[in-house]
Amino acid sequence: MFASGDRLEDVTARWVARFNEHEAKAVAEVVNLVLQASGCNLRINEDDIADPDNAPNRVAEIQEEFQQVGTAVRRAQLSTG
């Protein structure tokens, strides 16, 4: 996020501008940032944000996929270790 060396205020101002242009897309960026920071490579999109009634289902899908990836990684580590 800050690899460009930009100031926090500049990064924030650009995000707020994107939010004002397309709210769901900008919120998806923040959610994806949190997912990535937690070690999850899965992503959501603006359609997921625009459908709040489906949020519990989408969170469950992400959890399931993340657990499957983690299980596969652990199995691979065990077979090589």
ABEGO torsion letter per residue (X at the ends): XAAAGBBAAAAAAAAAAAAAABAAAAAAAAAAAAAAAAGBABBBBAAAAABAAAAAAAAAAAAAAAAAAAAAAAAAAAAAX
